[in-house]
Amino acid sequence: MTKDNGYKAWLRPAPPLRSSGKKALVIGAGLAGAASARALAERNWNVIVTERYPHPAGGASGNPQAMLYARLSPFHSPLSRLLLEGYVYSINRLSRMKTDLYQPCGLIQLPVKDGELRYQQQLLACGQFQAILAARTRSELSRLSGIAINRDGIWFPQAGWINPKALVAELLDHPGIQLRERTLVTDLRRTQDGWIAGTPQGEMAAAQVVVVACGHHSCQLQQTAHLPLRSIGGQISMIPATKASSALQTVLCGRGYVAPAVDGQHTLGASFRLRDDWPGCRPQDHRDNLHNLMETAPGLARALELDKLKSHWLTGRTSFRCTTPDYLPVVGPVMDVLRFRDSFSLLAKNARSVIDSQVPWLEGLYINTGHGSRGLTTCLLASDILASQISGEPGPVHEDISAALHPGRFPARALIRQSHPVRQKHPEAAPDRVEL
């Protein structure tokens, strides 16, 4: 292998496209798909976006409120750097959109357990994040939030919430983007002119580039079936606002989150369903959300009169987050995994093998998924990273972040672990549980 900035061949950008055409197909009209389409359209690509549901944001991006917030780490890691850079990028991008799209009301992160308190102390002591967060006392947080807070915590003054459906609609509102709803892509076929997508209604016209951005459904396509994507169900609860709870002015986060009331209701969530694909709402999940709120903010629980609520009265919504074993999104080019396993089989014997083979990229095929519960923080930046790779431009982040997100990491790890098996934590045990 030739050296290229020290990165393994399977973590480098794919070679430039041989075709000069600028037609792209994006599969999925959630936040990742809409952001990918917009990033390409702004680079003068003609983009068709397909959506299996009757309308955009029909999946995990369809909740009434999404929180912009970064659960950072005091330790230097690609994930922490991605979250920090994605958080700042999203704030800057949203500030240039419609004035009523983003509500930067601030966010309070409260420690519910001793481990959370130690984490916050380490986060503050590391001195890396003074520009975006600060320690605040319970009295200061009570004043900021408008609700009685019973413990000290961390204040994110630029954080807030957004209506993800409105954001998706804004991203798709571009003359270079066409939306095709009720269109399920079942297969992809490579031709001399690009890619053809098969649907139950027939085949779609060829596109030079395809971006797979349909969450955990992404692994249903043959070319991306090797990626270890997992879905985690999450149910939100809609709680009727009271006169007292309407005083809440900020997002509160601890065990779950609660946002300021919109149209007379607070969004409360979200539950965490492991190995459970039930799409409906359950009273038990409502009860769990209510319990988490009582632990996080007893003052707000009293203001909402939760002791008088019955879980079977509540409405809500269940959606499925897509995550990965290392908790990082999957953003970049897709390879022919069978040919890769054959050409790079020596990795199964020696992870340090020097192999003089080219990575068999599937030219023009890319993916953007696996954002978990952090989509509002990471999708906009990830889509800019991806569009830069496709267009052959310098990327918006350092190469080590792009390499950490690269889809090629998983086939290579699978080969290497054949000779060095490592017991992996289940991907659904990721720290997404306490993130927004």
ZAMARGU-4260 file (C-alpha; in steps of 0.2 Angstrom, whole numbers, plus 5000, padded with zeros to 4 digits):
<rodrens>
0) 5000/5000/5000 | 5006/5017/4996 | 5007/5029/5011 | 4993/5043/5011 | 4994/5054/5027
5) 4997/5038/5037 | 4979/5031/5035 | 4976/5014/5030 | 4969/5011/5012 | 4951/5007/5018
10) 4950/5024/5028 | 4955/5035/5013 | 4943/5044/5002 | 4938/5035/4986 | 4946/5040/4970
15) 4937/5054/4960 | 4922/5049/4949 | 4926/5045/4931 | 4910/5052/4925 | 4908/5071/4923
20) 4889/5070/4926 | 4882/5078/4942 | 4866/5068/4945 | 4864/5061/4963 | 4851/5050/4971
25) 4849/5051/4990 | 4839/5037/4998 | 4830/5043/5013 | 4822/5060/5017 | 4826/5061/5036
30) 4838/5073/5043 | 4854/5064/5036 | 4846/5062/5019 | 4839/5080/5018 | 4856/5087/5024
35) 4866/5076/5011 | 4854/5082/4997 | 4856/5100/5002 | 4875/5099/5003 | 4876/5092/4986
40) 4863/5104/4978 | 4873/5118/4985 | 4888/5111/4975 | 4877/5111/4959 | 4872/5093/4959
45) 4855/5089/4953 | 4848/5078/4967 | 4833/5066/4968 | 4828/5061/4986 | 4817/5046/4988
50) 4807/5043/5004 | 4797/5027/5008 | 4785/5036/5019 | 4771/5048/5013 | 4780/5063/5018
55) 4798/5068/5023 | 4805/5065/5041 | 4793/5050/5043 | 4805/5041/5054 | 4816/5046/5068
60) 4817/5064/5061 | 4798/5066/5064 | 4797/5070/5082 | 4790/5087/5086 | 4805/5093/5095
65) 4824/5088/5094 | 4837/5095/5105 | 4853/5102/5099 | 4866/5098/5112 | 4883/5090/5114
70) 4887/5077/5127 | 4905/5080/5127 | 4920/5070/5135 | 4935/5077/5144 | 4945/5064/5135
75) 4952/5067/5118 | 4943/5055/5106 | 4936/5056/5088 | 4918/5055/5095 | 4921/5070/5107
80) 4929/5080/5093 | 4915/5076/5081 | 4902/5081/5094 | 4910/5097/5098 | 4913/5102/5080
85) 4896/5096/5075 | 4888/5106/5089 | 4897/5122/5083 | 4894/5119/5065 | 4875/5116/5068
90) 4873/5132/5078 | 4881/5142/5064 | 4871/5134/5050 | 4855/5135/5059 | 4858/5154/5063
95) 4858/5157/5044 | 4841/5148/5041 | 4824/5155/5045 | 4823/5165/5061 | 4809/5154/5069
100) 4817/5138/5064 | 4829/5136/5079 | 4825/5140/5097 | 4841/5144/5106 | 4833/5144/5123
105) 4848/5136/5132 | 4850/5119/5139 | 4853/5113/5157 | 4862/5097/5160 | 4858/5090/5177
110) 4868/5076/5186 | 4856/5062/5192 | 4869/5050/5198 | 4886/5051/5207 | 4894/5045/5190
115) 4886/5060/5181 | 4892/5072/5194 | 4910/5066/5192 | 4908/5067/5173 | 4903/5085/5174
120) 4917/5089/5186 | 4929/5082/5174 | 4921/5091/5160 | 4923/5107/5168 | 4940/5104/5175
125) 4948/5099/5158 | 4946/5117/5152 | 4942/5113/5134 | 4924/5119/5133 | 4923/5136/5141
130) 4916/5144/5125 | 4901/5133/5125 | 4896/5128/5143 | 4898/5134/5161 | 4895/5128/5178
135) 4879/5135/5187 | 4872/5134/5204 | 4854/5127/5207 | 4848/5145/5211 | 4856/5151/5195
140) 4848/5137/5185 | 4831/5140/5193 | 4832/5158/5187 | 4837/5153/5170 | 4824/5139/5168
145) 4810/5148/5176 | 4807/5131/5186 | 4814/5126/5203 | 4830/5116/5201 | 4837/5106/5216
150) 4855/5103/5211 | 4869/5112/5202 | 4873/5108/5184 | 4880/5113/5167 | 4873/5127/5157
155) 4874/5127/5138 | 4868/5145/5133 | 4868/5142/5114 | 4859/5125/5114 | 4841/5123/5112
160) 4828/5114/5102 | 4821/5113/5084 | 4806/5106/5075 | 4815/5093/5064 | 4801/5092/5052
165) 4803/5110/5048 | 4822/5108/5047 | 4820/5094/5034 | 4808/5104/5024 | 4820/5119/5024
170) 4834/5108/5018 | 4824/5100/5004 | 4818/5118/4998 | 4831/5120/4984 | 4829/5121/4965
175) 4841/5107/4963 | 4832/5095/4974 | 4817/5084/4968 | 4807/5074/4981 | 4799/5057/4977
180) 4788/5052/4992 | 4781/5034/4994 | 4796/5027/4985 | 4804/5012/4992 | 4821/5008/4985
185) 4823/4989/4986 | 4839/4987/4976 | 4854/4996/4967 | 4862/4990/4951 | 4878/4997/4944
190) 4878/5001/4925 | 4891/5010/4913 | 4881/5026/4916 | 4880/5025/4935 | 4867/5018/4947
195) 4850/5012/4944 | 4838/5010/4959 | 4824/4997/4959 | 4807/5001/4967 | 4791/4991/4967
200) 4785/5003/4954 | 4800/5000/4942 | 4817/5007/4940 | 4823/5025/4942 | 4834/5034/4930
205) 4853/5032/4932 | 4863/5043/4944 | 4882/5045/4945 | 4881/5045/4964 | 4870/5037/4976
210) 4869/5042/4995 | 4861/5029/5006 | 4854/5039/5021 | 4839/5029/5027 | 4844/5025/5045
215) 4844/5007/5050 | 4835/5002/5034 | 4851/5006/5025 | 4857/4988/5029 | 4843/4981/5019
220) 4852/4985/5003 | 4864/4972/4997 | 4879/4983/4995 | 4877/4990/5013 | 4871/4974/5021
225) 4888/4971/5029 | 4888/4986/5040 | 4884/4983/5058 | 4869/4995/5060 | 4857/4993/5074
230) 4841/5001/5078 | 4836/5007/5096 | 4818/5011/5099 | 4813/5027/5108 | 4796/5033/5113
235) 4792/5051/5118 | 4778/5057/5129 | 4767/5072/5126 | 4763/5080/5143 | 4749/5093/5144
240) 4757/5110/5150 | 4750/5118/5166 | 4751/5136/5170 | 4765/5132/5182 | 4775/5122/5169
245) 4773/5135/5155 | 4786/5145/5165 | 4799/5133/5159 | 4811/5143/5147 | 4825/5131/5143
250) 4828/5112/5139 | 4831/5101/5154 | 4842/5086/5152 | 4846/5072/5165 | 4838/5055/5163
255) 4830/5060/5147 | 4825/5077/5142 | 4810/5089/5143 | 4807/5104/5132 | 4798/5121/5134
260) 4779/5119/5129 | 4773/5121/5111 | 4755/5121/5107 | 4751/5117/5125 | 4762/5102/5127
265) 4779/5097/5133 | 4789/5084/5124 | 4797/5072/5136 | 4808/5058/5131 | 4815/5047/5126
270) 4813/5028/5131 | 4827/5016/5126 | 4821/5000/5119 | 4834/4987/5116 | 4831/4973/5104
275) 4813/4978/5102 | 4805/4983/5085 | 4787/4987/5091 | 4782/5003/5082 | 4768/5008/5094
280) 4767/5017/5111 | 4767/5008/5127 | 4760/5014/5144 | 4776/5007/5152 | 4787/5018/5142
285) 4776/5033/5147 | 4778/5028/5165 | 4797/5027/5162 | 4798/5044/5155 | 4788/5051/5169
290) 4799/5043/5182 | 4814/5050/5173 | 4807/5067/5174 | 4803/5066/5192 | 4822/5060/5196
295) 4829/5074/5185 | 4818/5089/5190 | 4806/5086/5204 | 4801/5105/5204 | 4795/5103/5186
300) 4786/5086/5190 | 4776/5095/5203 | 4772/5110/5191 | 4766/5097/5179 | 4756/5088/5192
305) 4763/5071/5186 | 4755/5063/5202 | 4738/5066/5194 | 4742/5059/5176 | 4738/5042/5171
310) 4750/5034/5158 | 4736/5027/5147 | 4730/5045/5145 | 4746/5051/5136 | 4750/5052/5118
315) 4767/5050/5111 | 4777/5043/5096 | 4790/5029/5094 | 4804/5030/5082 | 4820/5021/5079
320) 4838/5028/5081 | 4851/5020/5070 | 4868/5017/5079 | 4884/5007/5077 | 4896/4997/5088
325) 4908/5011/5091 | 4894/5024/5092 | 4901/5035/5078 | 4891/5038/5062 | 4895/5030/5046
330) 4900/5043/5033 | 4909/5040/5016 | 4911/5028/5002 | 4905/5010/5001 | 4916/4995/4996
335) 4913/4979/4988 | 4915/4969/5004 | 4917/4952/4996 | 4931/4957/4985 | 4939/4967/5000
340) 4939/4951/5010 | 4948/4941/4996 | 4961/4955/4992 | 4965/4959/5011 | 4963/4942/5018
345) 4980/4943/5026 | 4973/4955/5039 | 4965/4940/5047 | 4982/4933/5050 | 4992/4948/5054
350) 4984/4965/5056 | 5000/4974/5051 | 5001/4966/5034 | 5007/4977/5020 | 4995/4972/5006
355) 4998/4979/4988 | 4980/4979/4983 | 4968/4993/4979 | 4952/4994/4989 | 4937/4989/4978
360) 4926/5004/4980 | 4909/5003/4973 | 4911/5019/4962 | 4898/5032/4966 | 4890/5024/4981
365) 4891/5032/4998 | 4882/5031/5015 | 4877/5043/5028 | 4869/5035/5044 | 4872/5029/5061
370) 4869/5046/5070 | 4860/5038/5085 | 4852/5051/5096 | 4864/5064/5091 | 4857/5068/5073
375) 4854/5087/5076 | 4872/5088/5082 | 4881/5078/5068 | 4870/5076/5053 | 4874/5094/5046
380) 4892/5093/5048 | 4893/5074/5042 | 4883/5079/5026 | 4896/5093/5022 | 4910/5080/5025
385) 4902/5068/5013 | 4898/5081/4999 | 4916/5087/5000 | 4922/5069/4997 | 4910/5067/4982
390) 4915/5083/4974 | 4933/5081/4977 | 4935/5096/4988 | 4944/5099/5005 | 4934/5093/5019
395) 4927/5104/5034 | 4936/5093/5047 | 4953/5086/5050 | 4956/5070/5041 | 4957/5060/5057
400) 4938/5063/5060 | 4934/5058/5042 | 4944/5042/5044 | 4935/5038/5061 | 4918/5040/5052
405) 4924/5030/5037 | 4913/5014/5032 | 4929/5005/5028 | 4933/5003/5046 | 4920/4989/5049
410) 4925/4976/5035 | 4944/4979/5040 | 4940/4976/5059 | 4930/4961/5055 | 4945/4953/5046
415) 4957/4958/5060 | 4947/4951/5074 | 4947/4934/5066 | 4965/4932/5072 | 4963/4944/5087
420) 4945/4941/5094 | 4939/4954/5105 | 4923/4953/5115 | 4912/4968/5110 | 4900/4977/5120
425) 4883/4976/5113 | 4881/4992/5102 | 4864/4996/5110 | 4873/4998/5127 | 4880/5014/5119
430) 4880/5030/5129 | 4866/5036/5118 | 4855/5032/5133 | 4859/5048/5142 | 4861/5059/5126
435) 4848/5069/5117
</rodrens>
